[in-house]
């Protein structure tokens, strides 16, 4: 059984026009010990998907379609009190900015232990578990730093604290939203190594949301590429990155700097992401696509099976993935 299953998930904001459909029919699953990455530009629906899984979409947002199952248990439709019994114990999330996610006027140890208390643990158990997790994520000496405030720690240390908070109750599934944002490359490498070590030790199902395709290539087993609230490509990360079948994925990959590429200027995808309340007809990527033809303006492509568990939502995915489609 998969640790997490997302089936046809839809999220919109507003009930009257113009309605913003932020997530549309997103489906994926994650097994224990597996890492699935979700990538795409800002506004593509990555973080809203994560918030919907966590039951944290607030009005005027609402889940309109689909279901989320945690070890087979349906989550969509649970009351807030029912969701609170799952959130933080079986399902946890590391948010983008640790400085804003942490309470600036509470000590680190108390914030980590709060998760234990929220699920029935005693004060002494919460303190002991907080110290244990601080040591485990490399915030040492834990006993001293448990009394520190967030502003007294470096960005890397705050990110480790966020991991300790998320994992204090040993959840089955962890969602990490941009876990290395604003960190220097050395600290990024340390955080990713720590995340992989904890995943291996705890058997976590891990969902990573990121703009960093280099990081995704090194940490993920499978990848979902999102555009305009939809999954436009998915599959094993090595397969998708080597034989991308969607022009958007090709554009993202071309924008990544490489040490073996002498180009002085990085490639860029022309234009900008569409307004989610006024998506273009046909394929939402066609205004920015060098491969677009008449059918792309009229008919929205569905995910097409390529090979090796790889799918892409492009009319010409077969030709693009093997490099025979010219622009």
C-alpha positions, 0 to 999 in steps of 0.5 A: 500500500502506498503511504500517500495517494493523491487522486484527481485533486482539484483546488479553486479560489472563489465561488463566483467568476473569475474563479481561480483554478489553482490545481486541476486533476493532479494525481500521484502516489508515494511509497514509503522510502520513496522521494517524489519531487514536484517542480515548476515555476512560481504559480504553477500550483506546487505549494497549493497542492501541498497545502491541500494535502495537509488540509491547510487550504483556507477560504476562499480556497476549497478542494473541489475534486478528488481525494487524498489518502494516507495509508489508504485512509481518506483525508478530504472531507475530514473535520478540522479536529479530525485533521489535527489528529493526523497532521503533525503525527502521520503527515508533516510539512516543512514550510518554505521560510523557516524564519517566518514559520517559527514563532519569534518569541518562543524558544526552539525547544518549546516549539519542537516539543509542542507537536508532542504535547498536541498529540497527548504527550506529557511535558517531560516527554515533549522536552526529552523528545525535543532534545533528542530530535535537536541532536538527531538533526545536528543542532548541538549542543541540543540542551543549550540551543533548545533555549535559543530563539529563532533569530539567534540561529543561522539559516541552516540551523533554522532549517534543521529545527524545522526538520526536527519539528516536522519529524518529532512524532515520526510521521509516515509522510513528509512534505518539504516545500523548498527545503534549501531556499536561501541557503548557501550551497554548502548548507544546502548539501548538508540539509539534503544529506540530512534529509536523505539520512532521516528518510532512510532511518524512518522509512519516510515517504518524501514529497519535495517541492522545488525550483532547483532541478539540480537538487531534484536530480540528486534526491528524487526517484520520480518527478512531476512537472506542473504548469498552470495547475496541471501535471504536464509531465511525470516519470522517473527523474532520470528518464524525464530529465534525459528524454523530456517529452514536454516543451515546458520541461525542456525549457526548465532544463535549458535554464539550469546552468551547467559547468560543461556549457560555455553559453554566457547567457542562460536560455529562458522560457519566453513570456510568463505563466498564464493567469489561472483565472483566464487560461488560454484555450487548448494547451495552456503552454501554447503562447510560450511554445516553440513547437505549437501548431494549430491543434495546440490552440484548440485542443488541450492535450492529456497525459500521453504514455511514452515509455518506462513509466514516463508520461507527458501532456503534449500532442508531440510528446513522442517526437520531442522525447526522442529528439525528432521534432524540430521547432 
